[in-house]
């Protein structure tokens, strides 16, 4: 049976595709060295759309209204400019309420994009541009530590990693967040209250790494302007030992926190990247492996959610679980020394 791989690696080759949400202009060059804040592409897009119902405004049939249009798709229209004029001794006209670009015409209507703004795509990680994606972005490669999480709020930023979690089950509170943490990525622990998220925003912090987050805080976490990444789940889960050791030992290093929203179809996961100055090539991580005895694994479901252990053996056939269900299962020896039976679907390889 194939196992999904949860990457927690001290050194690996990391290749990431950075693309615009819409077609634009790529500014990066092939083989260019970039930093996290470097702009590699930009695009212009509109925040709003305005629909002008020409036929209704001029009280004309749709076909007749289409023949009176004085604009076409792609035209830039100034505020107050005529887009259609009727006939007769005192013809009625339709003018644009705001400056914009014509994106569609027909059916007696004209649609405008208004409120145009420029979107700048930053590299996100330091590395080398390995490939250009025409009109959309680039592929960047770097080497360093990679720690994947379980949940992210869709933001990305970089900064100095500061450790406030003395142990895997530490609780982060607003009282621990002071001005000395401004502009840093904070390794916290369990977050139980909204005041902590708000205090990090007021510093402002460049990111927050949590072991777990109370479910009631999810709507607020999604609204925060800085990235928030959860390594292990929701509630009061401690950070798994492998991630905690790697992150706590990487304190005072520059890190990129990409709290990307998890997508099971594309394989995208929230992640922390800690670039390292290495000259030799490093292994490229794989996302799927076959289960084998001796692998380090992580339990994904209760009652041992987040626990790290070693896969001792894969049971033959179907195993009857305490719940009464039958499933393919394995014996996993936890770090505490206790061996438990876990369905294969509830474990993932750590590596």
MOZI-V883406 format. One record per residue. RES is the residue in one letter. BURIAL is I if it has 9 or more other C-alpha atoms within 8 Angstrom, else O. Layout:
RES:BURIAL + RES:BURIAL
This chain:
X:O + X:O + X:I + X:I + X:I + X:I + X:I + X:I + X:I + X:O + X:I + X:I + X:I + X:I + X:O + X:O + X:O + X:I + X:I + X:I + X:O + X:O + X:O + X:I + X:I + X:I + X:O + X:I + X:O + X:O + X:O + X:O + X:O + X:I + X:I + X:I + X:O + X:I + X:I + X:I + X:I + X:I + X:I + X:I + X:I + X:I + X:I + X:O + X:I + X:O + X:O + X:O + X:I + X:I + X:I + X:O + X:O + X:I + X:O + X:I + X:O + X:I + X:O + X:I + X:I + X:I + X:O + X:I + X:I + X:O + X:O + X:I + X:I + X:O + X:O + X:O + X:I + X:I + X:I + X:I + X:O + X:I + X:I + X:I + X:I + X:I + X:O + X:O + X:O + X:O + X:O + X:O + X:I + X:I + X:I + X:I + X:O + X:O + X:I + X:I + X:I + X:I + X:I + X:I + X:I + X:O + X:O + X:I + X:I + X:I + X:I + X:I + X:I + X:I + X:I + X:I + X:O + X:O + X:O + X:I + X:I + X:I + X:I + X:I + X:I + X:I + X:I + X:I + X:I + X:I + X:I + X:I + X:I + X:O + X:O + X:I + X:I + X:I + X:I + X:I + X:I + X:I + X:I + X:I + X:I + X:I + X:I + X:I + X:I + X:I + X:I + X:I + X:I + X:I + X:I + X:I + X:I + X:I + X:I + X:I + X:I + X:I + X:I + X:I + X:I + X:O + X:O + X:I + X:I + X:I + X:I + X:I + X:I + X:I + X:O + X:O + X:I + X:O + X:O + X:O + X:I + X:I + X:I + X:I + X:I + X:I + X:I + X:I + X:I + X:I + X:I + X:I + X:I + X:O + X:O + X:I + X:I + X:O + X:I + X:I + X:I + X:O + X:I + X:I + X:I + X:I + X:I + X:I + X:I + X:I + X:I + X:I + X:I + X:I + X:O + X:O + X:I + X:I + X:O + X:I + X:I + X:O + X:O + X:I + X:O + X:I + X:I + X:I + X:I + X:I + X:I + X:I + X:I + X:I + X:I + X:I + X:I + X:I + X:I + X:I + X:I + X:O + X:I + X:I + X:O + X:I + X:I + X:I + X:O + X:I + X:I + X:O + X:O + X:I + X:I + X:I + X:I + X:I + X:I + X:I + X:I + X:I + X:O + X:O + X:O + X:O + X:O + X:I + X:I + X:I + X:I + X:I + X:I + X:I + X:I + X:O + X:O + X:O + X:O + X:O + X:O + X:O + X:O + X:O + X:I + X:O + X:O + X:O + X:I + X:O + X:I + X:O + X:I + X:O + X:I + X:I + X:I + X:I + X:I + X:I + X:I + X:O + X:O + X:O + X:I + X:I + X:I + X:I + X:I + X:I + X:I + X:I + X:I + X:I + X:I + X:O + X:O + X:I + X:I + X:O + X:O + X:O + X:O + X:O + X:O + X:O + X:I + X:I + X:I + X:I + X:I + X:I + X:I + X:I + X:I + X:O + X:O + X:O + X:O + X:O + X:O + X:I + X:I + X:I + X:O + X:I + X:I + X:I + X:I + X:I + X:I
